[in-house]
Structures are given as C-alpha cells and as structure tokens.
Amino acid sequence: MQRNLRGTSRSATDVPADLFARTAELAAQWLRSLDRRPVAASADLDELRYRLGGPLPVGPADPLMVVEDLARAAEPGLVAIPSGRYFGFVIGGGLPAAVAADWLTSVWDQCPGFYACGPAASVVEEVTGGWLAALLGLPVDASFAFVTGCQTAHLTCLATARHHVLRAVDWNVEELGLSGAPSIRVVVGARRHVSVDRALRFLGIGRVSLRVLPVDGSGRMEVSRLRDELATAGPPTIVCAQAGEVNTGAFDDLDDIADAVAGTGAWLHVDGAYGLWTAASPALRHLVRGVERADSWAFDAHKWLNVPYDSGLAFCAHPDSHRAAMTATAEYLVQGGPGQPRDAMDWTPAFSRRARGFAVYAALRSLGREGVAELLERSCAHARRFAAGLATVPGCEVLNEVVINQVLFRFDDDRSTDAVLRRVIDSGEAWLSGTTLDGRRAIRLSVTNWQTSDSDITRALDAFRTAAAELLGRGPSSTENDRKGPFLT
Ligand SMILES: *Cc1c(COP(=O)(O)O)cnc(C)c1O
C-alpha cells in the first residue's frame, strides 16, 4: 500500500474505476471542445516545457492525479487533429468505433505476435486481412502484416522484394547478407514519398541504386521511361510506383506500369499510403486500375480509414518470400507451421507489438463496404468544393487537378502565400501545411477526416477569404467575411 497525495490508500492491484471513468470524461470533453477550440496548439515550446517538465519525481503519485495533471498541462499543446478543420499533411481522425476498440486494445494488452499470446488478436488480424484484400481487390491469397504505418509497411514489402529478386539470382540475402551480393536496381519516380528511400536505406540499398524517372506535371511517373529502363537487362530490379502523390494526389498509371514490368522479373511495389483506399469506391476505383497486378502494397489505416495512430498495412503477393524475409525463430518461441494458427511474428518486422487489428476491424465493421466508399467520396467532394471556393478568392490560384482529396494552391507570391497561411492558422479556424513545389511556396489541403462537414469547409474558405482580403489588400469577393469572429459560437 502507498499513501498518495489525496490521502487515500491504493495498492497497485486495485482497479481504479474512478480513474477510467474520469479519463472517459476527459476524452469526451476534448471531443466536445473540437468545434470551439483553435485548431492549432496555443502554447509555445517554452510554455510546454514549463508545464510538462521538471525533475523526475522521487516518489509515487496517485494515478488519477497524474492523468488529471497530464491532461491539464498538455491541453494548450494539443493540435485539434480530430477536428473536421484539420487539413494538414495527410492525417485522418479516429472513427468512434475504432477509437473505442483502440481503448480496449490498451486495456486488454494482448501481444499479437504469436497466436499463443493472443488468440483473439491473432484471429482478428487474420479476418481483417481477408476483409482488406476483398475490399481493395488485392489477391485473396496475399500475405499481410499489421505495422506502425506506411513507412514500416515499405520496409516490410521492400525487404520481401529484396529477398525475392535476389533469390531469383541464387543469392540468399537472409543467409549471406548484402556484402558481395549482386547489386539491386530500384526504379522510382521523381515525386515518390521520402519514406520509400528511407526504407531502402534501412535495407542496405542506398541512393546509388536508384534510377529516378522523370514525372509529368502532376507527379506521375513517365512510363515510357520505365520501359526504356527495363529494356536494358539490368541487375535484380524493384519498381516502386505510387497511388496518391502526397501534394497533388496524382496516381501513377498502375496498369501501364504493370504492363511494362510484366515478364521482366522485376518486383512491382505500390506506395498507396492513402490513395490505395480509392480501390474501395466504385466511383474512384478507376484511379488504381491494374493495382492488383503488383507484387506488394504498402498503405495506412491511420490516414483515410480514420483509425487512430499508429496503424499501417503491408500486403504481398508472394507469401513465401514475405515469410522468408520476416520470420524469426528461437527455441523458446511457440510458432505454428502450415495449417496452424497464423503467427503475426512471421510477417512483421516487429517482435512484441500492439494488437493493431482490433481498431482496423472495428473501423471496417462500423463503416461496411458502402461506408468506406462513402467516406472516400465525401472527402473528395469536400476537396472539390474547397477548390471551387478558392477559385473565387482574389489572388488565389489552385495548382492541381483535384483528382481526390488533395488541393494545392498559392497566392500572388511566396511571401503572400506564407503570410496568408500563417494568418489562417493563427485565426484558429483551420490548420493546413505548406510545401514548396517547383521552387515556389504553396499550401496543401487534405480532406482525410471523417468528421469534416460542409460547414467546416465553409469556415476554412471564409478564413482564407478574410486573410487574403486583409493581407493582400483586395476586397473579398463575397459577403461572408463580415460574419462573426471564429470562436463566437
Ligand atoms: C504518409 C505517407 C507515407 C508514410 O506513411 P506513414 O504512415 O507516415 O509511415 C508514405 N507515402 C505516402 C504517399 C504518404 O502519404
């Protein structure tokens, strides 16, 4: 027993029901505050260090007090990412069922690496993997892994690719490593995501091994150049295509790329971090035509599916190579063979890890096939409406063809673009991230959150209209700017 600061006694094994009830209350308060609070954090670095810092306490403290203090101290440093007006990077929110299942995941505390450690966690991953393959039109017998995010999914898929293409030239990379190995050629587009390069680097495949192909104005790989590259019989080859460029949302022509790769022995990997989800919508599926012809796919559940962080998925069309690249065994471990329950350890680079399947399962069950499609289509409709609205803001130029949920735009010049963005963020009305495209500053909007509503889009547009009018000295083109201030609700 310990004496805590509230003067009550509690042993470590008491179930603190009041703690969990109060935590649920704090969570509900946060969710209720989203419409009213500024989207950006309000505290700066110094303030947060002051609020959260100090020496490590010597003695124990009451858990309830710890959680209350943490919530209070962190609050001004929280970004309202779950709000429908957070449009930064490509970041989803959390569907209610997924958040709740994620809470249970912590409480249940299963270790899903082995069936023996968490039978339900293991079977939920097996079921969910099958659902995902069906939903996205991937091969039904594809192997899969629940990982932390698309970065780790790349690592998983590309380790599998490395195994596969080297084995084809009689090099067992798990046994022999890379020193003395045949070199590997990796063909990528110029606008690939940086996480691809990093995964390759972790795998001992450095920049010298990359063949970087030019892209068109939207960022799509020029497939004629891929054909040229593959025409020369080269070393073992991995091609990385992309479904959903991070700025413009552009899609490589996967069918054309699969044609170019067919028969060459090259491995085709797809970065579909968020864009792969379009395969789940009859209206959007054409964007990823041919995607099922790839050898591996990396994507996220924590972006467009709106599962809380962290949650990514790796799928491979060659289960034997996948398992060979990932598995590990030791005498004390309990792994099944063929026909036995699935041990996730055989498919992921992790050993112990979170039971991520529960939240993905809950998200998919709560939406159903139609709900996923509706979420995707709704996000795209919001993005189109935002782009159409921006086109009426004086001084604003939309830079991309809005193919999915991404809008890229800028104002008169770099200085104005940055200043308008800063003003909007400071207004608390919306949060968007900036980027540099072809040497010029731009603003990115990503509608990835299930919560985003028509009125969120209206509020964000109004914020841009007002900021542009104030900073660029041009009258707004509508009367919406004389509405009440953002936080008067
Ligand atoms: C976000 C993103 C990644 C990286 O995914 P994480 O989940 O952050 O690891 C890779 N590729 C693209 C296109 C992305 O948008």
The ligand as an SDF file (V2000), in Angstrom:
LIG
                    3D

 15 15  0  0  0  0  0  0  0  0999 V2000
    2.0680    9.3530  -45.2710 C   0  0  0  0  0  0  0  0  0  0  0  0
    2.7010    8.7350  -46.4530 C   0  0  0  0  0  0  0  0  0  0  0  0
    3.7340    7.7960  -46.2950 C   0  0  0  0  0  0  0  0  0  0  0  0
    4.3060    7.4460  -44.9480 C   0  0  0  0  0  0  0  0  0  0  0  0
    3.3270    6.8460  -44.1540 O   0  0  0  0  0  0  0  0  0  0  0  0
    3.4340    6.7950  -42.5550 P   0  0  0  0  0  0  0  0  0  0  0  0
    2.1560    6.1650  -42.1560 O   0  0  0  0  0  0  0  0  0  0  0  0
    3.5650    8.2000  -42.0950 O   0  0  0  0  0  0  0  0  0  0  0  0
    4.6170    5.9730  -42.2040 O   0  0  0  0  0  0  0  0  0  0  0  0
    4.2340    7.2040  -47.4320 C   0  0  0  0  0  0  0  0  0  0  0  0
    3.7660    7.5220  -48.6500 N   0  0  0  0  0  0  0  0  0  0  0  0
    2.7890    8.4270  -48.8550 C   0  0  0  0  0  0  0  0  0  0  0  0
    2.3260    8.7290  -50.2390 C   0  0  0  0  0  0  0  0  0  0  0  0
    2.2240    9.0590  -47.7520 C   0  0  0  0  0  0  0  0  0  0  0  0
    1.2370    9.9470  -47.9160 O   0  0  0  0  0  0  0  0  0  0  0  0
  1  2  1  0
  2  3  1  0
  2 14  2  0
  3  4  1  0
  3 10  2  0
  4  5  1  0
  5  6  1  0
  6  7  2  0
  6  8  1  0
  6  9  1  0
 10 11  1  0
 11 12  2  0
 12 13  1  0
 12 14  1  0
 14 15  1  0
M  END
$$$$
